[in-house]
Every structure is written in C-alpha cells, then in structure tokens.
Amino acid sequence: MAKIYRSYLELLKKWPVDATKKERDFAGYLRERIKRTFRTPELPSDQDERECWRTYESLNRIADNHHYQKYPRYTSSSATGLTAEQCKTILSEEFIKLLESNNSSFFSTVWSKTKQN
C-alpha cells in the first residue's frame, strides 16, 4: 500500500491547485481524498488495492493529457462558444462573487463579461 501512496503523491505534483477556485478546485479535493483514504490504519483487501491502482491510472491519464493528445481538437471553442480563457474566468471565485453582488442572471453576466474581453 505504501507504493500506491507514493504513486499518488507523485501524481499530485502533476496536478497543481488552482487558487482562483478555492474550495471548488479538483486538485484540492483530490489531495483531501487521498489524505483520508490512506490515513486509515487497516490493511486494504486485494480488491481495494486493485481499485486504488485503477483510480490512480485513470487520474494519471487525465494529468498527462492522454486523451487530449490521442484525440486532438481542431477548434478552440467549447460547447458554449467560449474560449478556454473565458471559461476559466467564469469559473473563478471573483466571477461568482460578481454574480452574487449584482443579483443578475448567470447568462446576462456571462455575455456582458465576454463582450468586454
């Protein structure tokens, strides 16, 4: 189990925490989940160990952009029509606070913000 834990720690180095998302960041969630999972003193069953390796391999493929490289995109837009930078802005804590302070609808704020950029 120690080998799996070390592998997860190496994986976390590939997955930086996004400061713009604070509590909603997947990397932060992943760190907390790994801490909780490996903190328990009981020995895992073989099935638990296989599941840990399977999860590790899946997360590692995501961190290494395996599928992004295997299936390259030819357009830079998303399903929303926004660029990656615009999507990142919309998911930031600042934008969410702006939405709450304006008491406006999500879409009206998104469109006004994207037209400024």
Rosetta blueprint (number, residue, H / E / L):
1 M L
2 A H
3 K H
4 I H
5 Y H
6 R H
7 S H
8 Y H
9 L H
10 E H
11 L H
12 L H
13 K H
14 K H
15 W L
16 P L
17 V L
18 D L
19 A L
20 T L
21 K L
22 K H
23 E H
24 R H
25 D L
26 F H
27 A H
28 G H
29 Y H
30 L H
31 R H
32 E H
33 R H
34 I H
35 K H
36 R H
37 T H
38 F H
39 R H
40 T L
41 P L
42 E L
43 L L
44 P L
45 S L
46 D H
47 Q H
48 D H
49 E H
50 R H
51 E H
52 C H
53 W H
54 R H
55 T H
56 Y H
57 E H
58 S H
59 L H
60 N H
61 R H
62 I H
63 A H
64 D L
65 N L
66 H H
67 H H
68 Y H
69 Q H
70 K H
71 Y L
72 P L
73 R L
74 Y L
75 T L
76 S L
77 S L
78 S L
79 A L
80 T L
81 G L
82 L L
83 T L
84 A H
85 E H
86 Q H
87 C H
88 K H
89 T H
90 I H
91 L L
92 S L
93 E H
94 E H
95 F H
96 I H
97 K H
98 L H
99 L H
100 E H
101 S H
102 N H
103 N L
104 S L
105 S L
106 F H
107 F H
108 S H
109 T H
110 V H
111 W H
112 S H
113 K H
114 T H
115 K H
116 Q H
117 N L
